[in-house]
Every structure is written in C-alpha cells, then in structure tokens.
Amino acid sequence: MNKLLSGLLLSSLLSFAWAQTPKIFQDADLKLGEKLIAENKCTECHASKVVGDGSAIYKPKGRVNAPGVLRGMVEQCNTELNMGLFPEEVTAIAAVLNRDYYRFK
C-alpha cells in the first residue's frame, strides 16, 4: 500500500472515530483521564460500593443516559470527595468512562 493510500485510510478512520465521539468529549485527553482514574483509585472506591470489580456501578441503561449526565456524575464525585479536579480533568475521566463503559455517540 502506498503512503498516500495508507494516509487517506488513517485519516478516514480518525474522522469516523471523531464523529462517533460525543461533542462534549471530543477534545478530552484520554491518557490524562486514565491516569487520574488510577491515581484517585476510582476503581477501588467503586468496587467497595458494588460487588465484583466495581464496573457494575456503570450502568449505560440506568440513570446515566447521556454524555452530559455522565460528566455530571464524575463532577459529583469530584465535589463530594473534595478531589479538586479541574473541569478538563473531569471531562477526561468522563471520556474514558464513556469509551470503556457507556459508548454514547
């Protein structure tokens, strides 16, 4: 495959992925979100509230039914736990949760 064709293919795939991401998460830093989830022990906290590995707390068909609501729930954790996250950090965490569990488009 020549460089032009492979470049066009990559560009098309990235455009498709970008179009499938909710607007609220399009500029989110996923690596930052992953880092913050690990540093703040989000998984461990959630596991203490539900059975298993904690992922059962993420219910795509539950009350979190839109990207903005998901971001709001992360902001709620930030506020209740006095985490001191900046808005872009809250968005980054919510974007990772969307990618891994909710898959809003």
MDTraj code that builds the backbone (N, CA, C; nanometers):
import mdtraj as md
import numpy as np

residues = "MET ASN LYS LEU LEU SER GLY LEU LEU LEU SER SER LEU LEU SER PHE ALA TRP ALA GLN THR PRO LYS ILE PHE GLN ASP ALA ASP LEU LYS LEU GLY GLU LYS LEU ILE ALA GLU ASN LYS CYS THR GLU CYS HIS ALA SER LYS VAL VAL GLY ASP GLY SER ALA ILE TYR LYS PRO LYS GLY ARG VAL ASN ALA PRO GLY VAL LEU ARG GLY MET VAL GLU GLN CYS ASN THR GLU LEU ASN MET GLY LEU PHE PRO GLU GLU VAL THR ALA ILE ALA ALA VAL LEU ASN ARG ASP TYR TYR ARG PHE LYS".split()
xyz = np.array([
    [0.0853, -0.1164, 0.0000],
    [0.0000, 0.0000, 0.0000],
    [0.0906, 0.1237, 0.0000],
    [0.0616, 0.2160, -0.0874],
    [0.1474, 0.3345, -0.0920],
    [0.1150, 0.4310, 0.0216],
    [0.2035, 0.5281, 0.0422],
    [0.1895, 0.6201, 0.1556],
    [0.0635, 0.7053, 0.1453],
    [0.0278, 0.7473, 0.0255],
    [-0.0909, 0.8307, 0.0081],
    [-0.2161, 0.7531, 0.0461],
    [-0.2271, 0.6307, -0.0029],
    [-0.3441, 0.5484, 0.0274],
    [-0.3522, 0.5169, 0.1766],
    [-0.2404, 0.4800, 0.2382],
    [-0.2430, 0.4499, 0.3810],
    [-0.2744, 0.5756, 0.4624],
    [-0.2265, 0.6915, 0.4184],
    [-0.2579, 0.8173, 0.4860],
    [-0.4059, 0.8502, 0.4763],
    [-0.4656, 0.8273, 0.3587],
    [-0.6089, 0.8514, 0.3417],
    [-0.6906, 0.7560, 0.4276],
    [-0.6486, 0.6321, 0.4350],
    [-0.7185, 0.5330, 0.5165],
    [-0.7137, 0.5725, 0.6645],
    [-0.5972, 0.6109, 0.7119],
    [-0.5826, 0.6535, 0.8503],
    [-0.6680, 0.7771, 0.8781],
    [-0.6662, 0.8705, 0.7869],
    [-0.7461, 0.9924, 0.8023],
    [-0.8952, 0.9596, 0.8084],
    [-0.9395, 0.8673, 0.7254],
    [-1.0805, 0.8268, 0.7257],
    [-1.1190, 0.7596, 0.8567],
    [-1.0327, 0.6736, 0.9067],
    [-1.0602, 0.6061, 1.0337],
    [-1.0662, 0.7049, 1.1493],
    [-0.9741, 0.8003, 1.1521],
    [-0.9743, 0.9006, 1.2582],
    [-1.0982, 0.9894, 1.2494],
    [-1.1395, 1.0247, 1.1283],
    [-1.2604, 1.1053, 1.1113],
    [-1.3829, 1.0296, 1.1599],
    [-1.3883, 0.8992, 1.1302],
    [-1.5010, 0.8170, 1.1744],
    [-1.5040, 0.8101, 1.3266],
    [-1.3894, 0.7867, 1.3884],
    [-1.3824, 0.7779, 1.5346],
    [-1.4212, 0.9112, 1.5971],
    [-1.3752, 1.0220, 1.5398],
    [-1.4072, 1.1535, 1.5932],
    [-1.5572, 1.1787, 1.5835],
    [-1.6192, 1.1399, 1.4731],
    [-1.7624, 1.1612, 1.4542],
    [-1.8446, 1.0760, 1.5497],
    [-1.7897, 0.9649, 1.5978],
    [-1.8606, 0.8760, 1.6880],
    [-1.8467, 0.9188, 1.8343],
    [-1.7640, 1.0165, 1.8618],
    [-1.7418, 1.0641, 1.9975],
    [-1.8367, 1.1806, 2.0263],
    [-1.9049, 1.1777, 2.1408],
    [-1.9912, 1.2915, 2.1740],
    [-1.9108, 1.4215, 2.1758],
    [-1.9721, 1.5279, 2.1325],
    [-1.9043, 1.6570, 2.1239],
    [-1.8387, 1.6961, 2.2562],
    [-1.9038, 1.6696, 2.3671],
    [-1.8514, 1.7069, 2.4984],
    [-1.7167, 1.6395, 2.5291],
    [-1.6882, 1.5259, 2.4643],
    [-1.5651, 1.4507, 2.4901],
    [-1.4626, 1.4591, 2.3768],
    [-1.4918, 1.5310, 2.2698],
    [-1.4041, 1.5284, 2.1526],
    [-1.2641, 1.5814, 2.1777],
    [-1.2481, 1.6761, 2.2670],
    [-1.1146, 1.7301, 2.2952],
    [-1.0544, 1.6752, 2.4236],
    [-1.1182, 1.5742, 2.4804],
    [-1.0722, 1.5193, 2.6080],
    [-0.9392, 1.4460, 2.5924],
    [-0.8579, 1.4567, 2.6944],
    [-0.7285, 1.3895, 2.6997],
    [-0.7491, 1.2534, 2.7675],
    [-0.7616, 1.1487, 2.6859],
    [-0.7903, 1.0150, 2.7384],
    [-0.6769, 0.9613, 2.8258],
    [-0.5540, 0.9901, 2.7895],
    [-0.4395, 0.9446, 2.8712],
    [-0.4449, 1.0093, 3.0099],
    [-0.4802, 1.1369, 3.0136],
    [-0.4948, 1.2058, 3.1413],
    [-0.6076, 1.1432, 3.2225],
    [-0.7199, 1.1136, 3.1572],
    [-0.8323, 1.0506, 3.2262],
    [-0.7940, 0.9169, 3.2856],
    [-0.7221, 0.8357, 3.2092],
    [-0.6766, 0.7052, 3.2591],
    [-0.5856, 0.7229, 3.3808],
    [-0.4943, 0.8200, 3.3723],
    [-0.4007, 0.8467, 3.4815],
    [-0.4759, 0.8914, 3.6069],
    [-0.5732, 0.9802, 3.5898],
    [-0.6486, 1.0310, 3.7046],
    [-0.7339, 0.9222, 3.7693],
    [-0.7911, 0.8354, 3.6880],
    [-0.8699, 0.7240, 3.7422],
    [-0.7811, 0.6361, 3.8297],
    [-0.6607, 0.6087, 3.7825],
    [-0.5666, 0.5256, 3.8594],
    [-0.5191, 0.5984, 3.9848],
    [-0.4768, 0.7231, 3.9710],
    [-0.4231, 0.7992, 4.0842],
    [-0.5261, 0.8202, 4.1959],
    [-0.6508, 0.8409, 4.1562],
    [-0.7557, 0.8685, 4.2539],
    [-0.8270, 0.7429, 4.3023],
    [-0.7802, 0.6277, 4.2531],
    [-0.8329, 0.4984, 4.2959],
    [-0.9842, 0.4877, 4.2779],
    [-1.0312, 0.5392, 4.1643],
    [-1.1749, 0.5358, 4.1338],
    [-1.2274, 0.3924, 4.1302],
    [-1.1520, 0.3031, 4.0693],
    [-1.1954, 0.1649, 4.0566],
    [-1.2107, 0.1006, 4.1944],
    [-1.1150, 0.1236, 4.2822],
    [-1.1211, 0.0659, 4.4158],
    [-1.2404, 0.1206, 4.4942],
    [-1.2653, 0.2498, 4.4820],
    [-1.3786, 0.3117, 4.5515],
    [-1.5097, 0.2519, 4.5009],
    [-1.5223, 0.2400, 4.3695],
    [-1.6453, 0.1840, 4.3128],
    [-1.6613, 0.0373, 4.3507],
    [-1.5515, -0.0368, 4.3547],
    [-1.5579, -0.1784, 4.3926],
    [-1.6071, -0.1940, 4.5365],
    [-1.5786, -0.0956, 4.6203],
    [-1.6247, -0.1042, 4.7589],
    [-1.7755, -0.0787, 4.7712],
    [-1.8351, -0.0231, 4.6679],
    [-1.9774, 0.0105, 4.6703],
    [-2.0664, -0.0939, 4.6017],
    [-2.0081, -0.1739, 4.5131],
    [-2.0832, -0.2776, 4.4413],
    [-2.0027, -0.4070, 4.4412],
    [-2.0657, -0.5154, 4.4075],
    [-1.9957, -0.6441, 4.4047],
    [-1.8990, -0.6515, 4.2867],
    [-1.8022, -0.7368, 4.2975],
    [-1.7094, -0.7623, 4.1877],
    [-1.6012, -0.6571, 4.1752],
    [-1.5684, -0.6248, 4.0513],
    [-1.4560, -0.5349, 4.0243],
    [-1.4936, -0.3866, 4.0240],
    [-1.6181, -0.3546, 4.0529],
    [-1.6618, -0.2160, 4.0572],
    [-1.7266, -0.1676, 3.9300],
    [-1.7110, -0.2411, 3.8216],
    [-1.7666, -0.1960, 3.6939],
    [-1.9188, -0.2036, 3.6910],
    [-1.9792, -0.2784, 3.7825],
    [-2.1259, -0.2884, 3.7858],
    [-2.1912, -0.1542, 3.8177],
    [-2.1137, -0.0616, 3.8713],
    [-2.1687, 0.0705, 3.9017],
    [-2.1980, 0.1487, 3.7734],
    [-2.1305, 0.1108, 3.6641],
    [-2.1517, 0.1782, 3.5362],
    [-2.2656, 0.1082, 3.4634],
    [-2.3796, 0.1733, 3.4601],
    [-2.4991, 0.1129, 3.4000],
    [-2.5462, 0.1993, 3.2839],
    [-2.5009, 0.1678, 3.1623],
    [-2.5378, 0.2502, 3.0472],
    [-2.6883, 0.2676, 3.0270],
    [-2.7686, 0.1768, 3.0747],
    [-2.9129, 0.1893, 3.0572],
    [-2.9810, 0.2408, 3.1843],
    [-2.9024, 0.2851, 3.2813],
    [-2.9562, 0.3370, 3.4068],
    [-2.9815, 0.4864, 3.3991],
    [-2.9638, 0.5539, 3.5116],
    [-2.9939, 0.6972, 3.5148],
    [-2.8902, 0.7808, 3.4412],
    [-2.7720, 0.7280, 3.4200],
    [-2.6726, 0.7964, 3.3376],
    [-2.7028, 0.7581, 3.1935],
    [-2.7760, 0.8464, 3.1249],
    [-2.8277, 0.8111, 2.9924],
    [-2.7888, 0.9101, 2.8833],
    [-2.6912, 0.9943, 2.9116],
    [-2.6438, 1.0914, 2.8124],
    [-2.5030, 1.1368, 2.8515],
    [-2.4244, 1.1819, 2.7542],
    [-2.2875, 1.2239, 2.7840],
    [-2.2780, 1.3325, 2.8911],
    [-2.3664, 1.4303, 2.8879],
    [-2.3630, 1.5371, 2.9877],
    [-2.3939, 1.4875, 3.1276],
    [-2.4829, 1.3906, 3.1368],
    [-2.5165, 1.3316, 3.2671],
    [-2.3956, 1.2547, 3.3208],
    [-2.3265, 1.1832, 3.2337],
    [-2.2056, 1.1105, 3.2734],
    [-2.1014, 1.2077, 3.3283],
    [-2.0774, 1.3162, 3.2576],
    [-1.9810, 1.4147, 3.3049],
    [-2.0263, 1.4730, 3.4388],
    [-2.1558, 1.4948, 3.4527],
    [-2.2104, 1.5461, 3.5781],
    [-2.1889, 1.4511, 3.6945],
    [-2.1989, 1.3210, 3.6694],
    [-2.1758, 1.2230, 3.7759],
    [-2.0291, 1.2239, 3.8196],
    [-1.9382, 1.2399, 3.7241],
    [-1.7957, 1.2498, 3.7604],
    [-1.7727, 1.3782, 3.8405],
    [-1.8389, 1.4863, 3.8002],
    [-1.8268, 1.6119, 3.8758],
    [-1.8823, 1.5951, 4.0171],
    [-1.9877, 1.5163, 4.0301],
    [-2.0449, 1.4897, 4.1625],
    [-1.9421, 1.4186, 4.2523],
    [-1.8735, 1.3188, 4.1986],
    [-1.7665, 1.2521, 4.2749],
    [-1.6588, 1.3541, 4.3127],
    [-1.6196, 1.4368, 4.2167],
    [-1.5177, 1.5391, 4.2403],
    [-1.5573, 1.6290, 4.3565],
    [-1.6826, 1.6718, 4.3584],
    [-1.7310, 1.7625, 4.4628],
    [-1.7455, 1.6916, 4.5970],
    [-1.8136, 1.5766, 4.5964],
    [-1.8397, 1.5051, 4.7222],
    [-1.7122, 1.4566, 4.7897],
    [-1.6154, 1.4172, 4.7106],
    [-1.4906, 1.3647, 4.7660],
    [-1.3825, 1.4716, 4.7786],
    [-1.4181, 1.5959, 4.7435],
    [-1.3259, 1.7090, 4.7520],
    [-1.1938, 1.6774, 4.6813],
    [-1.2044, 1.6287, 4.5568],
    [-1.0875, 1.5859, 4.4814],
    [-1.0082, 1.7022, 4.4222],
    [-1.0723, 1.8144, 4.3996],
    [-1.0026, 1.9311, 4.3466],
    [-0.9660, 1.9204, 4.1996],
    [-1.0447, 1.8442, 4.1236],
    [-1.0163, 1.8289, 3.9811],
    [-1.0601, 1.9533, 3.9041],
    [-0.9845, 1.9877, 3.8030],
    [-1.0205, 2.0960, 3.7117],
    [-1.1250, 2.0448, 3.6127],
    [-1.2017, 2.1349, 3.5514],
    [-1.3062, 2.0925, 3.4572],
    [-1.2553, 2.0007, 3.3458],
    [-1.1371, 2.0300, 3.2910],
    [-1.0848, 1.9458, 3.1832],
    [-1.0460, 1.8064, 3.2350],
    [-1.0121, 1.7959, 3.3623],
    [-0.9804, 1.6656, 3.4212],
    [-1.1084, 1.5844, 3.4421],
    [-1.2143, 1.6493, 3.4848],
    [-1.3441, 1.5820, 3.4989],
    [-1.3885, 1.5295, 3.3628],
    [-1.3745, 1.6131, 3.2617],
    [-1.4126, 1.5724, 3.1263],
    [-1.3278, 1.4555, 3.0783],
    [-1.1987, 1.4575, 3.1087],
    [-1.1091, 1.3488, 3.0671],
    [-1.1514, 1.2164, 3.1307],
    [-1.1839, 1.2193, 3.2589],
    [-1.2290, 1.0975, 3.3267],
    [-1.3595, 1.0482, 3.2657],
    [-1.4537, 1.1388, 3.2453],
    [-1.5829, 1.1009, 3.1871],
    [-1.5653, 1.0443, 3.0464],
    [-1.4725, 1.0993, 2.9705],
    [-1.4479, 1.0495, 2.8344],
    [-1.3956, 0.9060, 2.8371],
    [-1.3092, 0.8752, 2.9331],
    [-1.2582, 0.7379, 2.9467],
    [-1.3725, 0.6437, 2.9852],
    [-1.4564, 0.6862, 3.0788],
    [-1.5704, 0.6035, 3.1185],
    [-1.6652, 0.5827, 3.0008],
    [-1.6829, 0.6859, 2.9207],
    [-1.7672, 0.6715, 2.8021],
    [-1.7065, 0.5709, 2.7051],
    [-1.5780, 0.5827, 2.6828],
    [-1.5095, 0.4909, 2.5908],
    [-1.5178, 0.3457, 2.6386],
    [-1.4991, 0.3259, 2.7690],
    [-1.4883, 0.1909, 2.8224],
    [-1.6220, 0.1265, 2.8619],
    [-1.7210, 0.2077, 2.8980],
    [-1.8455, 0.1501, 2.9506],
    [-1.9724, 0.1988, 2.8803],
    [-1.9852, 0.3292, 2.8628],
    [-2.1139, 0.3833, 2.8179],
    [-2.1301, 0.3857, 2.6664],
    [-2.0270, 0.4267, 2.5965],
    [-2.0245, 0.4312, 2.4494],
    [-2.1350, 0.5191, 2.3893],
    [-2.1573, 0.6359, 2.4525],
    [-2.2506, 0.7318, 2.3929],
    [-2.1895, 0.7835, 2.2633],
    [-2.2746, 0.8133, 2.1670],
    [-2.2280, 0.8664, 2.0371],
    [-2.2808, 1.0041, 2.0148],
])
top = md.Topology()
chain = top.add_chain()
for i, resn in enumerate(residues, 1):
    res = top.add_residue(resn, chain, resSeq=i)
    for name in ("N", "CA", "C"):
        top.add_atom(name, md.element.get_by_symbol(name[0]), res)
traj = md.Trajectory(xyz[None], top)
